[in-house]
Amino acid sequence: MTAAITSSVGALRQWFPTLAHNVHLAACSIAPRSAAMEQALNQMLDDLGRPGFWAACEEQLWRARRGFANLIGAHVDQIAVLPSASVAAFQASAAMRWRRRRALVTGTAEFPGLAHVWLARQSCGARVRWCGSRAGQVSTSDYVKAITPRTALVSAPAVSYRDAIRLDVARIAEAAHAAGAKLFVDAYQAAGVMPVNVDKMGCDYLVTGTGKYLLGLPGLAFLYVRDPSGPAPTLTGRFGRTAPNAFDAMTLDFPSNARRLETGTPSAAATYAAVTGLDMISQLDPVAIRQHTQRLIAAAAVRLAERGETVRLASTAEEQGAHLALVEPHAEAMTAWLAHRGLTVAPRASVVRLAMHAYTTIDDIDALCAAIESYRTRSRTRQRTGASR
Ligand SMILES: Cc1ncc(COP(=O)(O)O)c(C=O)c1O
């Protein structure tokens, strides 16, 4: 562990009372419950009983936008709050014309919800170009090779949702821009657990949601837009107006900032929780979190392989995200078994994802390894190879 995290990990775990009796290795799917989140939700309920609830919600919304802008090195005017990453993908691509440039480059490791938005764009003239293997393995150079002068939009995850493949987004941005295309980055599996800076990445759009590594609740997504000027979106709502509180049904105007892409009333609970999550993350050093999780991933990979388990591991630590994919054909069954023993992990298709965060300790990894060993003994299943990707 790095000094910054080591010195504070005990204190940090106090933020999450459930960690006293639960091993939470699932932040790639859902954040652990925190005392601050409970306080925020109680605050929301208190506000609900007072006059001015909507004003209080709007204040929270501003704080969430500002907190996220600070986290990724953006200006608050470049942030739109939306209900999901899929809606954000829709908004980011809505103004594209798909005439001379028709190609939309995406990869087989794309989160399906976003890939579906890209596929639906084919009805507007886009042509989806896939990179990566059918099995969902994708690399930075797969993207770079797929980009041509016909490419209008490239969509790449900063870290892939299933196998935690971390792409070199800056390299993809360079290739996209050299071809005259825009880059959309899905940072859902990166923001909150490693440094994410939109200028270093060079992306044109970046999306993430609040309910995973950002330590909030599901129900809210942030869309960063490098240049928010441009054609008006066709999906809109009251929050996309210059003055949302004017309540003027007959005027459709758009602010010059990214709020022009916002739609209707966002989830109040997710907004309050987002503020506390971002607040917690802002107290931590993203570089220290990254180093801490890299060490835990390396330790977990060795210990699991020693027990004959198969994990998908990138060839370098740099190319590995914050979780480890343990190959397990009955991922749901293993997850349920572990849950009964106080370990929360995140199944997806034929892998069990083991996600690290600032609060994760080597004791968590040991507890996981012991529980998996016991599961194998009792269920008489064992991975045969112990090999890595
Ligand atoms: C990489 C990634 N992108 C996007 C999402 C969510 O997308 P949406 O908010 O559209 O459901 C998730 C997880 O749910 C994810 O892991």
The ligand as an SDF file (V2000), in Angstrom:
LIG
                    3D

 16 16  0  0  0  0  0  0  0  0999 V2000
  -18.7750    0.4200  -18.1390 C   0  0  0  0  0  0  0  0  0  0  0  0
  -20.2160    0.7170  -17.8300 C   0  0  0  0  0  0  0  0  0  0  0  0
  -20.8760    1.6100  -18.5830 N   0  0  0  0  0  0  0  0  0  0  0  0
  -22.1670    1.9130  -18.3470 C   0  0  0  0  0  0  0  0  0  0  0  0
  -22.8660    1.3050  -17.3240 C   0  0  0  0  0  0  0  0  0  0  0  0
  -24.2980    1.6620  -17.0610 C   0  0  0  0  0  0  0  0  0  0  0  0
  -24.9520    2.2140  -18.1690 O   0  0  0  0  0  0  0  0  0  0  0  0
  -26.4610    2.7180  -18.0180 P   0  0  0  0  0  0  0  0  0  0  0  0
  -26.4230    3.8090  -16.9810 O   0  0  0  0  0  0  0  0  0  0  0  0
  -26.8280    3.2260  -19.3350 O   0  0  0  0  0  0  0  0  0  0  0  0
  -27.2880    1.5680  -17.5790 O   0  0  0  0  0  0  0  0  0  0  0  0
  -22.2030    0.3520  -16.5260 C   0  0  0  0  0  0  0  0  0  0  0  0
  -22.8390   -0.3810  -15.4280 C   0  0  0  0  0  0  0  0  0  0  0  0
  -23.9590   -0.4780  -15.1250 O   0  0  0  0  0  0  0  0  0  0  0  0
  -20.8530    0.0650  -16.7990 C   0  0  0  0  0  0  0  0  0  0  0  0
  -20.1860   -0.8270  -16.0570 O   0  0  0  0  0  0  0  0  0  0  0  0
  1  2  1  0
  2  3  1  0
  2 15  2  0
  3  4  2  0
  4  5  1  0
  5  6  1  0
  5 12  2  0
  6  7  1  0
  7  8  1  0
  8  9  2  0
  8 10  1  0
  8 11  1  0
 12 13  1  0
 12 15  1  0
 13 14  2  0
 15 16  1  0
M  END
$$$$
